[in-house]
Amino acid sequence: MVPQAEQSSNTAREDFSEYVAHLQLHMALQARNLVPPLGHKGDRREMLLQQTQEDFEKIVSRQRF
């Protein structure tokens, strides 16, 4: 049986980890809006940047601490 204090501590840690994960996702999404346009639609750098941001956002949103 897990002591009540330890169980409470684990719950608080999980809540904090979930908060941090949501904050990281929010910051990534905000950063995405701050990136200046790199040129015309077909710009290879822009496509690479968008793909990298999408991959990062997927990884962060799926992380479970």
C-alpha positions as CSV (number, residue, x, y, z in Angstrom):
1,M,0.0,0.0,0.0
2,V,1.4,3.4,-1.0
3,P,1.4,6.0,1.9
4,Q,-1.0,8.9,1.4
5,A,1.8,11.5,1.4
6,E,3.7,9.7,-1.3
7,Q,0.6,9.3,-3.4
8,S,-0.2,13.0,-3.0
9,S,3.3,13.9,-4.0
10,N,3.1,11.7,-7.1
11,T,-0.2,13.2,-8.1
12,A,1.3,16.7,-7.7
13,R,4.3,15.7,-9.8
14,E,2.1,14.4,-12.6
15,D,-0.1,17.5,-12.6
16,F,3.0,19.7,-12.8
17,S,4.5,17.6,-15.6
18,E,1.2,17.8,-17.5
19,Y,1.2,21.6,-17.0
20,V,4.8,21.9,-18.3
21,A,3.9,19.8,-21.4
22,H,0.9,22.0,-22.2
23,L,3.1,25.1,-21.7
24,Q,5.8,23.8,-24.0
25,L,3.1,23.1,-26.7
26,H,1.7,26.6,-26.2
27,M,5.1,28.1,-26.5
28,A,5.9,26.1,-29.7
29,L,2.6,27.3,-31.3
30,Q,3.3,30.9,-30.3
31,A,6.8,30.7,-31.7
32,R,5.4,29.4,-34.9
33,N,3.4,32.6,-35.3
34,L,6.5,34.7,-34.7
35,V,8.6,33.2,-37.4
36,P,8.8,35.7,-40.3
37,P,7.9,34.5,-43.8
38,L,11.0,33.3,-45.8
39,G,9.8,34.0,-49.2
40,H,7.4,32.7,-51.9
41,K,5.2,29.7,-51.2
42,G,7.4,27.1,-52.9
43,D,10.5,28.1,-50.8
44,R,12.3,25.0,-49.7
45,R,13.5,26.6,-46.4
46,E,9.9,27.5,-45.5
47,M,8.7,23.9,-46.2
48,L,11.5,22.5,-44.1
49,L,10.8,24.9,-41.3
50,Q,7.1,24.1,-41.3
51,Q,7.8,20.4,-41.3
52,T,10.3,20.7,-38.5
53,Q,7.8,22.7,-36.4
54,E,5.0,20.2,-37.1
55,D,7.2,17.3,-36.0
56,F,8.3,19.1,-32.9
57,E,4.7,20.0,-31.9
58,K,3.7,16.3,-32.4
59,I,6.5,15.1,-30.2
60,V,5.8,17.6,-27.5
61,S,2.0,16.9,-27.5
62,R,2.6,13.2,-27.2
63,Q,5.1,13.3,-24.4
64,R,4.0,11.9,-21.1
65,F,6.3,12.7,-18.2
